[in-house]
């Protein structure tokens, strides 16, 4: 997996999270499931960013 693929994935996840957030603001409060999904997607984005930093350092 090249850097560009990781960048595209990170970009896609960020855009998806932004869209989900906008939808949630319009709807009722988060269910426990949705809150968990958001936390996990944030964690995935952090892991991707960390991996990208490590790959750039090497």
Buried (B, 14 or more C-beta within 10 A) or exposed (E): EEEEEBEEBBEEBEEEBEEBEEEBEEEEEEEEEBEEBBEEBEEBBEEBEEBBEEEEEE
